[in-house]
Amino acid sequence: MSNKVTIIGWREWLSLPELGIPTIRAKIDTGARTSALHAFKIEAFEKNGEAWVRFYLHPYKRRREYVVMCESAIVEQRHVTDSGGHREQRYVIATQLNMGDHLLNVELSLTNRASMRYLMLLGRTALRDAHLVVDSAHSYLLGKPLSERRLGD
């Protein structure tokens, strides 16, 4: 990737191809260190002698009937304090994220964000080396994916 800076909005569309998520709306939160992904029915298991996690999510907030089952190796379990000051132990996974022309390797903590407005939170650690600048006055500067317009989130 070049040193060219890309300006992004405070919320953007992205995809998580390794998890089978073609599009999900994320809040870009430079105040949060850790990125978080909505997950429910979170279950750890062993695969080929390694710790893995299976979880489900609704990538489209307004389409609850659309559910994706994901599996990923566990990077670690980490205590995360949310914006309300509640401390929770979460599984952390590593995956690739596509946002516009950017491909990022990110760590995501898994937690139930069903009551939150955004099912994914992209924290500052994920953005650290990406040459991205957040413009808090704008949203979706990288465009809305065609598949998302069709699904109507």
C-alpha positions in Angstrom: 0.0 0.0 0.0 1.2 3.5 -0.7 1.7 6.3 1.8 -1.4 8.1 0.3 -3.9 9.0 3.0 -7.6 8.1 2.5 -10.3 10.0 4.3 -13.1 7.9 5.8 -16.3 8.8 7.5 -17.2 8.2 11.2 -19.2 5.2 9.9 -18.3 3.0 6.8 -19.4 -0.1 5.0 -16.8 -2.9 5.1 -16.6 -6.6 4.5 -15.1 -9.5 6.5 -14.4 -12.0 3.6 -12.7 -14.7 5.8 -15.8 -14.8 8.0 -18.3 -14.9 5.0 -19.6 -11.4 5.7 -20.0 -9.5 2.4 -21.0 -6.2 4.0 -21.5 -4.8 7.5 -21.9 -1.3 8.7 -19.3 -0.2 11.2 -18.8 2.8 13.5 -15.2 4.1 13.3 -14.3 4.9 16.9 -10.8 6.3 17.5 -11.7 6.6 21.2 -11.9 2.8 21.4 -8.7 0.8 21.4 -10.2 -2.5 20.6 -12.5 -3.4 17.6 -15.6 -5.3 18.4 -18.0 -7.5 16.4 -21.5 -8.4 17.3 -21.8 -12.1 18.1 -24.2 -14.5 19.8 -24.2 -18.2 20.6 -20.5 -17.9 21.1 -19.0 -21.3 21.7 -15.3 -22.3 22.0 -14.2 -25.7 20.6 -11.0 -27.5 19.5 -10.1 -28.0 15.9 -6.9 -29.8 15.0 -5.5 -29.3 18.5 -6.1 -25.5 18.4 -8.7 -23.3 20.2 -11.4 -22.1 17.9 -14.7 -20.2 18.4 -18.0 -20.6 16.6 -20.4 -17.7 16.7 -23.4 -16.3 14.9 -24.2 -12.8 13.8 -26.8 -10.7 12.0 -24.7 -8.5 9.7 -27.7 -6.4 8.7 -29.3 -4.7 11.7 -32.7 -4.5 10.1 -32.7 -8.0 8.6 -32.7 -10.2 11.8 -33.7 -13.3 9.7 -30.3 -13.2 7.9 -27.9 -15.1 10.2 -24.3 -16.0 9.4 -22.4 -18.7 11.3 -18.7 -18.0 11.6 -15.7 -20.0 12.9 -12.3 -18.7 13.6 -9.1 -19.5 15.5 -8.9 -17.8 18.9 -6.0 -15.4 19.3 -6.6 -14.9 23.0 -9.2 -14.1 25.6 -9.0 -10.5 26.8 -10.7 -8.3 29.4 -12.3 -5.4 27.6 -13.9 -2.4 29.3 -16.8 -1.0 27.3 -17.8 2.7 27.1 -20.2 2.2 30.1 -17.3 1.0 32.3 -18.4 -2.6 32.3 -15.5 -5.1 32.1 -16.0 -8.3 30.2 -13.8 -11.2 29.1 -14.1 -11.7 25.4 -12.7 -14.0 22.7 -10.5 -12.2 20.3 -10.0 -13.4 16.7 -7.9 -12.2 13.8 -9.3 -11.7 10.3 -9.0 -9.6 7.2 -11.2 -6.6 6.7 -11.9 -4.8 3.3 -12.9 -1.2 3.4 -12.9 0.6 0.1 -9.5 -0.2 -1.5 -8.0 -1.1 1.9 -7.3 -4.6 3.1 -6.5 -4.6 6.8 -5.5 -7.4 9.2 -7.5 -6.8 12.4 -8.2 -8.3 15.7 -11.9 -8.3 16.7 -13.3 -9.0 20.2 -16.6 -10.9 20.1 -19.5 -9.5 22.1 -23.3 -9.2 21.9 -23.9 -5.8 20.4 -27.6 -6.4 19.6 -28.6 -3.4 21.7 -26.1 -1.1 20.1 -26.8 0.9 17.0 -23.7 -0.5 15.1 -23.0 -4.2 15.1 -19.3 -3.5 14.5 -17.0 -1.0 16.1 -13.6 -0.4 14.4 -11.1 0.9 17.0 -7.9 2.8 16.7 -5.6 -0.2 16.9 -7.1 -1.5 13.6 -6.5 1.8 11.9 -3.0 2.4 13.3 -1.0 1.6 10.2 -3.7 2.0 7.5 -3.1 5.6 6.3 -6.7 6.4 7.1 -8.0 9.7 8.5 -11.4 9.9 10.0 -13.6 12.9 9.1 -16.2 13.0 11.8 -18.5 15.3 9.8 -19.1 12.7 7.1 -20.3 9.1 6.7 -19.8 6.4 4.1 -17.1 8.2 2.1 -15.9 4.9 0.6 -19.4 4.2 -0.8 -22.2 1.8 0.0 -21.8 -1.7 -1.4 -24.3 -2.7 -4.1 -25.2 -5.9 -2.2 -26.2 -3.8 0.9 -28.5 -1.5 -1.1 -30.2 -4.6 -2.4 -30.7 -6.0 1.1 -31.9 -2.7 2.4 -30.2 -2.2 5.7 
